[in-house]
């Protein structure tokens, strides 16, 4: 008998099962799942969300409780193992459950999801393809599955990939934020509690060599109607808005319209967004206006403290812009989060110089990422012979996955953790992040400095 009303379980896996899962520090609202939930509920389906960042029950127990017809799991590279595990949990409970994997990682690395426990893979932001999948697999509609753009499917044990095309973000429904509202003590960004995610565009308009975000949405940048964005923000029941575009500070005309609408509607909220140092440097007046409507954090990929590395990364910016952007934000009272890459060619001196540079330029908020080749990029293959792990959980920018060029793995980690400890002590002295237990993290860093790893001598 055909079921008109289906039950969907939408899963966002935990970031990590180690201490470094950032729970209680930075927690990401499950915006992708909220879009899907809204779409499905509009058609009368039962929908349940599970966020591994906040839930205490196991996925297996939730599957037994809700008995879903469809399980959808999304995530990034570091969550790959969990995504596949949860699809396996679903099939072990009931092999008739349709399992779908989507999200950022699946768009470019779909072949890694070609597993028995997975039925379909979504390689597009077009969530409406889920309807095509259930029409074909559950309702038995006579569709030519090979013509459904943006999916991978299997027939007779063999996987096939259909072409992916750019998706117009303006077609998305407003997200169903009930899960977010039901967890008022979660989803913070540092000291900004219960921060709601808002997306105004898909893809990144720049082409940094190390980043795969500019390949998302088939490499096409598409922005939302800014009036719709402001209307959404106005109706969100949260004082803190995290605009999660890969680069929100991009189109001056669009930003000025955003400013005008926010002022006209007298919306009073705090904003977090990503931006580039070259834009900040050349738009000081605009940054001042953004500060005036509540810009609280701007997350800036400074990446390096020398122009050679910036050139290697195809960053199309400069150290001058990095320094100037820090000065502008500090003068305006905007918290700038400087994001840096510690490269594989770093020496002991490079680690020391990075800390000195941060201190010299009065940068209070710093995020450090270990250079990590992205699995979905063309240049990933050039690191094949240098890889020291194939565990996707280590592709979290906190682990070395490639052998460093100027020191052993053990020595690299030692210098990396020394840098983190110094930055944490500086942050404590500067009075930032008072809500975290500095001592606990520093103890953990010290422990990791002397931790024996199987590849330490490589």
N, C-alpha and C positions, 0 to 999 in steps of 0.2 A: 504493500500500500504506500502510495506516495505521500511524503510529508511536505506540506506547504510551508510550515514553519520549522526552520532548522535551528539547531543550537550550535553556536560558534564559541570556541575558546581562543582568545587572542593573547599571545604570550610575548612579553618582553623579558628576556633572560637577565639574570644578575650579571653585573660587570665582571665580577671575579668572586671566587670562594676563598680568597685570601684576605688579609688585612687591607690590602690596597684596592678596595671596591668603592671608596669615596662616599659610602653611605654616611649621611649626617654632615657631609661637607659640600658635595655637588651631586645632586640627584636629578635625573632627566625625566621630565614628564613624557609619557608615552604618546606623543602626538600622532605618530603614524597609526597606532592602534585606535586612537580616538576618532580619526577620520573614518577608518573602516567601520568602527562601531556605529557611528552616525549613519553611514550609508546602509548598513545592514538593518538597523532598527527601523529605518524609514520604510523598509520592505516587510516589517513585521517579524523579523527573526529574533531569537533569544541570543543575547551577547553577554559574555563574561570576559573581563580583563584580568590578567595575572601579571603583575610586575615583580620580577625577582629581586628588585631593590628593596621592596617594602614588605612582601608577603613572608609569612613564617611557615605556612603549610607547604608541603611538597607539591610539585606539579602532578605527580602520580595520584596523590589524594584528591586534587582538584579535578582531574580527569574522571576519577571514579564518582565524585560528587555530582558533576554536571552532565556526564555522559554526552559529550559533544559529538555532533555529526562531522564537524570540521575543526581542525586545529591549525591555526595560523601562527607562525613564529617569525619574528624579525630580529635583526641585530647586526653588529659590526664584526670585523674579523676576529677580535678577541673573544667573541661570544659564539663562534662557530661550533665548538664542541657542545655547548649547552643547547644550541638550536637543534642539532642532530640528536642529542640525547632526549629532548622532549618530544621529538617526532617518534623516536623509538618507544618512549613511554606510551604514547597514544596507540601505536600499532600493537604493543604487547597487551594493552587493555582490550582493544577491539580492532582487529585488522581492517574492518570496514570504515573506520574513521579516515576521512580525507585529510592528508597533511600537506600544508603549503608553507614554503619558506619564502620570505621577502626581505625587504630592507636594503640598506646600503651595500652590505657585503655581497649579497646575492646578485646585485646588478652587474657586477664585473667578474665575480668569482663563482658563477653559477655551477661550473663543472665540479667544484669541490662539494656541491650538495647532491651530486648524482649518487644517491644511496638508496638502498632498498626501502628504508622507512620513510622516504620522501616521495610524494606523489606528483607535486607540481612546484615549480619555482617561478616567482614573479621577478622579472628583470626590468621592471618599469615602475614609475611612481603612479601609474594608472591603476588605482585600486579597484576600479570598476571591472577589471578583468577577472576579479574573483567571482562575479556573477556568471561570466562565461564558463568558468571552471565548474561551478556547481550545476549550471544548466546542463553541461556535458556529462559530468561524472555522477551526479545524483539524480537529476530530473530526466536524464536520458534524451535530451533534445538532440536532434540530428544536426550537429554543428561540425564543420570541418576544422578540427582542432589545429591543423597545421596552418590555418589562416588567422589564428588568434595571436595578434602581436603581443610581444612582451612577456611570453611565458616559455618555460621549458616543460616538457612532458615526456612520458615514456610509453612505448608500445612494445609488447612482447619482450620486455626486459631491456630494451634499447632506448637511450635518451635522445631527444631531439630538441633543438633550440630554434624558436621562431625569432624573427627580426624584432628589434626593439626600436621604438620611435619616440621622439620627445613628447612629453605630456604637458598640457596646458594647466598649470596650477590653479587657474581661475575656475576650473570645473569641479574642484574639491568642495565637499560640503563643509559647513562649519563643524569643528570637532565636538564630539560628545565628551564633555569634561566632568561627568559625574564621578568617575573614579578619582580624578584629581581633587575634586571638592570633598570627596569622602576620606581623603588623607591629608588633612590640613597641617599635619606636623612633618610632612615630607616635601620633597621637591624644592629644596633650597639651592640657591647658588651662593655659597659662602655665607655671609651674614644676611643676605636677602632671603627671607624665609618664604616658602610656598610660592615659588616663582613659576609663573605660567609661560609655557612655550608658545611662541607665535612664529609662523613661517610666512615670509612675504615673497619668496622666490625659490626656484629650484636651480641648482648648478651654481658654479662660480665663474665669473666672467674673466678670470685671470688664468694663467697657465703655468703655475709654479711646478717645477720638475718633480718634486718629491711628493706631490699631493694628488690624490685620485678624485677629489671632489669636483674638479672641472670635467671629469668624464661622466658624472652622473647625469641622468635625464638625456642620455645619448649625446652629452656634451653641449647641450643647448640651454642657455640661461633664459628663463622665463619668469617675469615678475607678476605679482598680483596687482589688481586695481587697488591703488593706495587708499581710496575711500572705503573699500571693503575691509582693508586691514585696520583702519582706524575705528570703524564701526565694531569690528570684532574686539579690539582692545577695550573699547568703551564698556562693553558688556561683560568682560571677564571679571569675575569676583576675586580679584587679587590685586594688591598694590604693586606687585613686582612682575615685570614683563621681560622675558628673555627672548629676544628676536634672534632666531637661530639660523638665519641665512648665512651662507658661507662668507658673504661680505655684504653687510647692509649699507655701509658708507660707500656707495658706488655712484649713484646717479644723483647729481646735485639738484636737478629740477624736481625729481621725485621726492627727495628728502625735504626740500622746501615746501612742497605740497603737504607732506606728512606733518611738518612743523605747523603749518597754517591750520590744518584740520584739528590737530591736537589742541592748539590754542583756542580755536573757535569753539570747540566742544568743552573747553576748560577741564580737560582730563588731567588729573594729578596722580602720576604713578612714577615708579622708578624703572629705568630701562637698562638692559644689558644687551650689547650687540658686538658683532665682529666688524673690524675695519682695518684699513691699511695705513702705514705710517706716511706714505706719500700723499694720501688723501687728507689726512689730518693736518699735515704740514702746509698744504696749499689751500686749506679751508678753515683757517682759525676762526673767522667770524661765524661760520656755520656751526662749528663745534661749540662756540659760546652760546648760540641759540639752542642747540641740543641740550646743553647743560641746563639751560633755563627751563626746559620742559621736563627735566628729570633724568637725563643720561647719567647713570651712576657708574657703570663699568663699560669700558671699551676694551675688547680683547684683540690684541694686535700681534700678528706674527712678525716680530722683529727678526727672529730666526738666527741672526749672527751678529758679531761685533766687528766684522771686517768685510770689505766689499768683495773680496775673492769668493768667499762662501756664498754671498748673496748672488753673485754672478753665476756660480755653479748651480744654484737652485732656480735660476731663471726668475728671480724675484722681481726684477724690474723696479728696484728701489735702491736706496743707498743708506750708508751709515749716518750720513747727515740727516736724512729723513727720520731715521730711528731716534736720534738724539733730539731733534727738534720736536717730534711728536710727543716725547716724554715731557719736555719743557712746557709745551702748550697745555697738555692735559693736567700737569701738576699746577700750573698757574690758574687754570680754570676750575680746579677742584674736581676734575673727573678722575676716577680711579682707572688707571691704565694697567691692564694685565699684559705684561711683556712675555711673549711665548718664544722660547729659544730651542734650537736643535743643538745637541752636543753630537758632533759628527764622528764618524768612524776614524777619521785621521787625527783626532784630538790627542795632544800630548798633555803631560802634567801641567805644563805652563798654560796651555789653552784653558783648562779647567780653572786655574787660578785667575787668569786674565778675565774670564767671564764674570767671576764674582767681583773683581775689582771694578769692572765696567759698570755692573749693576749698582754697586755702592757709589761710584763716582757720579753717576747720573741720577741718583736719588729715585731709583725705580723700586717702589715698595712691593708691588705684586708681580711675582715671577712664576712662570711654569716652564719646566725643563722636560724636553722629550729627547730620548735617545733616537738617533737616526734609524728609521725602520723602513726598508723597502716595501712599497705597497704591492700586494699580490696582484692587483688589477692593472698595474702599469706595465708599459712595454719594456721599461728598463729593469724589471724584476729579474729577468733571466741573467743579467750580467753579474748578479750576486750569487748565482746558483752554487758555484764551487766554494764560496766563502760562508755559506749558511752553517750555523752551529746548532740550529734547532728547526724543526718543522711543526712545532706545536703552535697552533693559531692563538692559543691563550697568551702566548708570549709576545704577540704582535699588538702590544698595548702601550708602546712607547716608554715603558718602564724597564724593559728587558733588552739585552743585546740579542739580536737574532743573526747578526753577521759578525764575522771575526774582525776586530779593529785592526788598523794597519800599523800603529806605532807602539802598541803595548799588548800584553796578554789580556785575556778576558778578566782575570782576577784583578789585575792592576787597573784596568779601565773601571771596573765596578768600584774599586776602592776610591779612586779619584771622584767618581760620580757621586758616591754617598758622602764624601767629604764636602763636596759642593752643596748637596742638599742640606746637610747639617748646618753649614754656614749660612745658607739662605733662610732656613727656619729660625736660627738664632737671631738673624737680622730682622726678620718679620716680627718676632716676639718683642724685640727691642723697639721696633717701630709702632708696636701696638696694633698690628693687624691680625686677623684670625683669632681673636680672643676666645672664640667659642670652641676651639679644638684643644686637645691635650698635647701640647708640644713635647712634653717629656716622653710620652708614650711613643710618638712617632720617631723621635731622635733615638730612643733605645732600639727601636726596630731597625733604623738605618745602621746603627752601630753593629747590630747582630748580623745584618746582611753584608756588611763590609768584610766580615771574617767567615762568612758562610762558604763551605766547600761545595763547589759545583763540578759536575762531571767534565765540563769543558773549560775549566779555569786556566789551563796551561796553553790553550789554543791561541 
